[in-house]
Amino acid sequence: MRRIIDFMNICIVTNRGCNLRCTHCYVEPELLASKFKMTEANYQLAYERIEQLVGTDQHVKRVNVEVLGGEISRMPFEFWERQLPFSLEKHARLKHLTGHSAAFAWCTNMIIQDPRYFGLLNEHGDDPNWEVFIPWEMDTNRFGRNNKLFPKYLQNVQRLDRAKKAINIIPTKYMLSLPIQEIKAFIQENGFSDLSCDMLYPYGSGKAYFEANQPAFHEVSQFYIDMTEALIDEDWITISPWDEVSGCLQTGKGFNLNGNDAYDMTIEPDGSVVLNSSMTGSEAPLPSQALYLDAENWALKAFFENIRQMDVKYSVEFDQCRQCEYLRYCNGGYYHYKYLPSDQISLYDSEDCAGYKRFWDYAKQRLGDRVANISDLNHATIRSQIRENRGKPRQEASDQSIRESDLPRDYEGYFASIAKIPPHTTVIVDLKNLFDSSISERLWFYDGLGLSPVIEQATVDDLDQKSLRNIARNMVGGNYKAVETDPELVWSYVRRFPSDWAAMYILDASAATEALQDPLAKGTEPTVGRSGIVIDHRNDEVFRFVTKYPIPSGLLDLLAPYRNQALTAASMAFVSKVGQYLNTESILIARSRS
């Protein structure tokens, strides 16, 4: 199954010091007292590096930058007087470079002391590339003892009368207990034009709060449903959870609200990089070597260090996610919940999952026939690519090749060498480990650089089950950009680990392609194979693979447990459609080359 992960979220932390002590905060407590501040030179260099990174990693299509703290209005006013216009100019450029909106979120708790900020923020209110991002929870000590700061918060929110304001609601148990109409009235009366929802994080200052105040997942789903029902017909508000979910289901685009972005990276006030924006201090995942903004080949290093995070996002999910029709978008639910102990996650998931499937089901039902069919989307995308490439010379791997083991083994030397390798050069990936990264992780690096990574059979035979599964399923799913699909590698995985769940899906799909002449099974729902694979468009990529690269004759005996299962009419129509689409595409490709 394809996974849609193409979004870069970068958090620039100008200062960690904060004027509040919210009980849910993911920042470690001692950092909130820090007086250290980012320099203007580093702030501007951060944008230069972000632009370089966007141009380096071909996986990235869209960019979002959040500036946060601490409380960012504790920076000298003159800092933002110069850097806010600079930021907006850079976001207009990022939008031009990517062809997609490049949002800028200026995150503040609204307990702003310097009144000049309101004039500055309002002055730039017409710029479409940004929002003032404002949280609201009444039960996290955000407004101090007895909420004594709440009147000041309200007054400051209302002083922003021209800047676009997004309200960010964290669905705590208390927030879910409030009447929806009361929340709607608060949003409307205070001029918010965007509703965003975050999660509680089990980190930093907020660990204990998370354990006491995280609702069950089905309660959060119901909150999203109720908020959507209350606001969807209002033309003054954008409902980000609804927009994200409905956009995925209608167009096949990626989902960007649950921490599974290609990048979720922080640039700290001292210019150092942390690989996850919701983990700080002693909990922060760090690069294998400290990485600062002034480093040589910064973009290459940042990309490389992020591949461990990226590999997790493509390969880690709960067992019940594997055949969920929303997995390609949701990617297994909120990223940080994947690492909760099973006894803790069981406190929340008895009636829904960490991806809030009930809300996705609600959106699917509400959209009706506007929900896209994945087979149709894939076919349309391939036809579009064929048209775009018509008449162009075929891009093939360069005659040049290099072994990974021939590259320098020192950190600086390796990246200096990588920077000089021409696109499409074949890279033979033959090191078991390099700078704490595995082969399956490094494939993302070479793939995103537009090189042509190859794994020789001897190396394939040495891979463990998990690594080989990750590579095989990403090949079958079409998740790589430059890595060629290697049927021999995929079938080697199936041969070595036929009882592994992903191998069983591939075998079951292979058997289903043989069942087109069998009698129809009763029922209108798609057939569920003996492996658990659902034989419908959610698995379009798997069926494309087994149709295009049939099981080798030496492995046919492995199909025995999956044969002789009749397909329903819906599943038979799906399997037939895959074959028809592949046939049409091969004809179009042949014509485009003639």
Secondary structure, DSSP 8 states (H G I E B T S, - for coil): ------EEEEEEESB---S---TT--S-GGGGG---B--HHHHHHHHHHHHHHHHH-TT--EEEEEEESS-GGGS-HHHHHHHHHHHHHHHHHHHHHHSS--EEEEE--S----THHHHHHHHTTT-TTEEEEEE--SSSSTT-GGGTTHHHHHHHHHH-SSS-EEEEE---HHHHHS-HHHHHHHHHHTT--EEEE----SSGGGHHHHHHH---HHHHHHHHHHHHHHHTT-TT-EEHHHHHHHHHHHH-----SSS-SSEEEEE-TTSBEES-TT--GGG----SS--BTT-TTHHHHHHHHHHHHHHHHHH---GGGTT-TTHHHHTTS-GGGGGS-HHHHTTT-SSS-TT-HHHHHHHHHHHGGGS--HHHHHHHHHHHHHHHHTTS------S-EEEGGGS-SSHHHHHHHHTTS-TT-EEE---S-BTTB-HHHHHHHHHHTT-EEE--HHHHHHS-HHHHHHHHHHHHHT--SSS---HHHHHHHHHH-TTSHHHHHHHHHHHHHTGGGS---SSSS--B-TTS-B-SGGGHHHHHHHHHS---GGGGGGGGGG-S----HHHHHHHHHHHHHHHHHHHHHHHHH-
